[in-house]
């Protein structure tokens, strides 16, 4: 992909997802990934593609913020989808992330 700005890539990906996913799923993936982008900016890490280490740290921060396991699973599902649709490897499948 030409554009490597994470927010632009996210917007392009969400447009591609239009009609393939229900609106509520698309909205949730967008909100979740925008939150992840902000988290990565604070750490000076890349959100697209991201590393298993960054995902592990993010999951820990979500737990500390009181997010439910169902909410965290949805965040991971969105991350998987957005990475795959941009042809990036899926770091959410790393053994450390799965743990």
N, C-alpha and C positions, 0 to 999 in steps of 0.2 A: 504494500500500500504506500502511496505517495506521502500522505499526511501522517505525521507521527505525533501530533498533538493529541494526548489522551482524550481530552474532552471532545475534540472534533471526531476522532475515531469512534468514540462512544455514540455520538449523534448520528454518524453515518451507519453504524451498526444497528441502532434502534430503528432508523428508517428502513433498513433492509428487513428487519424483523416484522415490520408492519404487515398485518393480515396473516402472518404465519403463527403468531401467538395471540392469545386474548389480551385485550387492552390492559387488564389489571396486572398481568404477568410482565408485560413490556414496561409499564410504569414502575413496578417494583424493581425490576432489573436496573432501570435507569437510576432510580433514587439510591439503590444499594451501591451501584458502581460509582456514582458521583461522590458518595460518602467515602468509598475506597480511594478514589482519586485524591480527595482532600487529605486523607490519612497518609497516603504515599508522599504527597507534597511536603507534609510536615517532616517526614523521615528522609526526604530527598531521594526517594526510591521511584522506580518506574512502575506504573500500574499496568502498562500494556507494552510488552509482556511483563509479567511479574515473576517473582521467584517464590519457591516454596517457603523460604525463610520469612519473606515479607507476609505471605498469607498466614503463616503460623502466628506471627506477631499480631496481625490484624484480628485473627480469631480470638486470641487472648484479650485484646482490647474490647472486642464485642462482648465477651463473657464478663469482663470487669464492668461494662456498661449495663449489665443485666439483661442482655438479649437472650431469648429462649433458644433452645437447640433447634426448634423448627425454623426460627428466623435465621439462624446461622446456616442451616442447610439450604434455605432459599438463597441467601447471599452466595453460597458456594455454587449453587446451580446457575445463577446468573453469571458468575465469574467464568465458569466453564463455558457457557454458551457464548459469551462475548469474546473470550480468547479463541475458541474454535472458529467462530465466524470470521475472525480476522487472521486465521491460519497461524496462530501462535500455539506453541505447545501448552498443554493443560497442566499447569503446576498444581492444581487442586487434587490431582491424582497421585501426587508424591506421597510415599509412605509416611513421612513426618506429618503432613497435612491431614492425612486420613486418621492418624492417631489422635 
